[in-house]
Amino acid sequence: MASGKIHGICFDIEALGAIPSDDHALWSAALKCCTIHSKLVGEVEFGVDNLDPASIDTLATERGRAVTDLAEMRSCGIDGIILKKVILMSVAGGYDETALLLRSCLSDCDRVIESQSEVNLIDIEPELSTLIANFFQPVNQLVKESDRFADVSIAGAESDLRESCRVIKDLGAQIEAAMDAVAKHPATTFAGLNAKLEIFEMSDGCRGNGHALLSLRGSMFRDFDRLLEPLKKPVLPCSEKICSEP
């Protein structure tokens, strides 16, 4: 039986083979993601004393391409979505890969289970909606302040520049705090998860120290896992073969 372990996740090829034939192409794409990721991890973990940066860069590029190919495929059923979720939580490396694959998963959910991830959030999750509105307030202020900073930079007024820098720094801290508050509030619907993902997607340029964005990523993973749990079939082959190990 062929298998491999990647970052605490054990992938059993026979289990992946149990995916319905309609999702066979998706199965193959997922397996390719696993294989390339395994090579990349091995290159980094076992080549500490003799790292080959060119090889690592090549494998990272190949992994990103494989994740993109998987994200572009449509899942035909819930099993395919769950398989994508496994890849999302264990293989997707950077922020861009995470956003791309999770967006693909949510699109699959809308089509396969009619999750309606883009309904009006304030009607179904008002508390999360308020937290998200609190995030966008300093973001919008930061956009205006950035424009003002550009103007005072041209004018060359040193006192105005210092004040604008202070305001931008303060707004950055507010954005981090607001993002962290969103991360700490569980999304109970696919619409809530979609709203969190929108923040994640737009925060690439304002990560601050990165802790809040990392927290939001983990929060989305937990939300998605919880939302999919009731949709799993009573007996799902990958529930035993593709598993988190202690």
C-alpha positions in Angstrom: 0.0 0.0 0.0 1.5 3.3 -1.1 1.3 6.1 1.4 3.2 9.1 2.6 3.0 11.5 5.6 3.1 15.3 5.0 3.1 17.7 7.9 1.1 15.4 10.2 -1.3 14.3 7.4 -1.2 10.7 6.1 -2.2 10.3 2.5 -3.1 6.8 1.4 -3.2 6.4 -2.3 -5.7 3.5 -2.1 -8.0 5.8 -0.1 -7.7 8.6 -2.6 -8.6 6.0 -5.2 -12.0 5.6 -3.5 -13.0 9.1 -4.7 -15.9 8.7 -7.2 -14.9 8.4 -10.8 -16.5 11.7 -11.7 -13.7 13.3 -9.6 -10.9 11.2 -10.9 -9.1 14.1 -12.5 -9.4 16.0 -9.2 -7.9 12.9 -7.4 -5.0 13.0 -9.8 -4.4 16.7 -9.3 -4.6 16.3 -5.5 -2.1 13.5 -5.6 0.3 15.6 -7.7 0.0 18.4 -5.1 0.9 15.9 -2.4 3.9 14.4 -4.3 5.5 17.8 -5.1 4.9 19.1 -1.6 6.5 16.0 -0.1 9.6 16.5 -2.3 9.7 20.2 -1.2 9.5 19.3 2.5 12.1 16.6 2.1 14.4 19.0 0.3 14.1 21.6 3.1 14.1 19.2 6.1 16.8 16.8 5.0 19.1 19.2 3.1 19.7 21.6 6.0 23.4 21.3 5.7 23.5 21.4 1.9 20.4 23.3 0.7 20.0 23.9 -3.0 18.1 27.2 -3.3 17.5 26.6 -7.0 15.9 23.2 -6.4 13.7 24.6 -3.6 12.5 27.5 -5.8 11.7 25.1 -8.6 9.7 22.8 -6.3 7.9 25.7 -4.7 6.9 27.0 -8.2 5.8 23.5 -9.2 3.7 23.2 -6.0 2.1 26.6 -6.7 1.2 25.5 -10.2 -0.2 22.2 -9.0 -2.4 24.0 -6.4 -3.6 26.4 -9.1 -4.5 23.5 -11.4 -6.4 21.8 -8.5 -8.2 25.1 -7.7 -9.3 25.5 -11.3 -11.1 22.1 -11.2 -14.7 21.7 -10.2 -15.6 19.1 -7.5 -18.5 17.0 -8.6 -19.6 16.0 -5.1 -18.9 16.4 -1.4 -16.1 13.9 -1.4 -14.2 16.0 -3.9 -14.7 19.1 -1.8 -13.4 17.3 1.3 -10.4 16.1 -0.7 -9.7 19.7 -1.7 -10.1 20.7 1.9 -7.4 18.2 2.9 -5.0 19.6 0.4 -5.9 23.2 1.5 -5.1 22.5 5.1 -1.9 20.5 4.5 -0.3 21.4 1.2 -1.2 25.0 0.3 1.9 27.0 1.3 1.6 30.8 0.8 -1.3 33.2 1.4 -2.1 33.3 -2.3 -2.3 29.5 -2.6 -4.6 29.4 0.5 -6.9 32.1 -0.8 -7.1 30.5 -4.3 -7.9 27.0 -3.1 -10.4 28.1 -0.4 -12.2 30.3 -2.9 -12.4 27.3 -5.2 -13.8 25.2 -2.4 -16.5 27.8 -1.6 -17.4 27.9 -5.2 -17.8 24.1 -5.2 -20.0 24.3 -2.1 -22.3 26.9 -3.7 -22.7 24.6 -6.7 -22.8 21.2 -5.1 -24.7 21.9 -1.9 -26.2 25.3 -2.6 -24.4 26.8 0.4 -25.2 30.4 -0.7 -21.9 31.8 0.6 -22.7 35.3 -0.7 -26.0 36.0 1.0 -26.3 39.2 3.1 -24.2 38.5 6.2 -25.9 41.0 8.4 -29.1 39.0 8.3 -27.6 35.7 9.4 -24.5 36.6 11.4 -24.9 40.1 12.7 -22.1 39.9 15.2 -19.5 38.8 12.7 -20.9 41.4 10.2 -20.2 44.1 12.8 -16.7 42.9 13.4 -16.0 42.9 9.6 -17.4 46.5 9.3 -15.0 47.5 12.1 -12.2 46.1 10.0 -13.1 48.2 6.9 -13.3 51.5 8.8 -9.6 51.9 9.4 -8.9 50.3 6.0 -10.8 53.0 4.3 -9.2 55.7 6.5 -5.8 54.2 5.6 -6.5 54.6 1.9 -7.3 58.3 2.4 -4.3 58.9 4.6 -2.0 57.2 2.1 -3.2 59.7 -0.5 -2.5 62.6 2.0 0.9 61.2 2.6 1.7 61.3 -1.1 0.6 64.9 -1.2 2.6 66.1 1.8 5.6 64.2 0.5 5.5 66.3 -2.7 5.0 69.5 -0.6 8.0 68.5 1.6 6.5 69.7 4.9 8.4 67.6 7.5 6.0 68.1 10.3 3.1 67.0 8.1 5.1 64.0 7.0 5.7 63.0 10.6 2.1 63.4 11.5 0.9 61.4 8.5 3.4 58.6 9.4 2.0 58.5 12.9 -1.6 58.3 11.7 -0.7 55.5 9.2 1.1 53.5 12.0 -1.9 53.9 14.2 -4.3 52.8 11.5 -2.1 49.8 10.8 -2.4 48.8 14.5 -6.2 49.2 14.3 -6.4 47.0 11.2 -4.4 44.3 12.9 -6.6 44.4 16.0 -9.8 44.4 13.9 -8.5 41.4 11.8 -7.6 39.5 15.0 -11.2 40.1 16.3 -12.7 38.7 13.1 -10.4 35.7 13.4 -11.5 35.0 17.0 -15.2 35.0 16.0 -16.3 31.6 14.5 -18.2 31.8 11.2 -21.3 29.6 11.5 -22.3 29.8 7.9 -20.6 29.7 4.5 -21.5 33.3 4.1 -19.5 34.1 7.2 -16.5 32.1 5.9 -16.8 33.9 2.6 -16.7 37.3 4.3 -13.6 36.2 6.3 -11.9 35.1 3.0 -12.6 38.5 1.4 -10.7 40.1 4.2 -7.9 37.6 3.9 -7.7 38.2 0.1 -7.5 41.9 0.4 -5.0 42.0 3.3 -2.0 40.9 1.3 -0.6 44.4 1.3 -1.3 45.3 4.9 -0.1 42.3 6.9 1.6 44.2 9.6 3.5 41.7 11.7 1.6 38.9 10.1 0.2 37.4 13.3 -3.4 38.5 12.8 -3.4 37.3 9.2 -2.0 33.9 10.3 -4.7 33.8 13.0 -7.4 34.5 10.4 -6.0 31.7 8.1 -6.3 29.2 11.0 -9.7 30.5 11.9 -11.0 30.0 8.3 -9.6 26.4 8.3 -11.4 25.6 11.5 -14.6 27.2 10.2 -14.5 25.3 7.0 -13.8 22.0 8.7 -16.7 22.5 11.1 -19.1 23.6 8.3 -18.3 20.5 6.2 -18.6 18.0 9.1 -22.4 17.6 8.9 -22.2 17.1 5.2 -19.9 14.1 5.3 -21.4 10.7 4.3 -21.9 8.2 7.2 -19.0 6.1 5.7 -16.4 8.2 3.9 -13.3 6.2 2.8 -10.9 9.1 3.3 -12.1 9.6 6.9 -9.9 6.6 7.9 -7.2 6.8 5.3 -6.6 10.5 5.1 -6.3 11.4 8.7 -4.7 13.7 11.1 -2.2 11.9 13.3 -1.5 12.8 16.9 
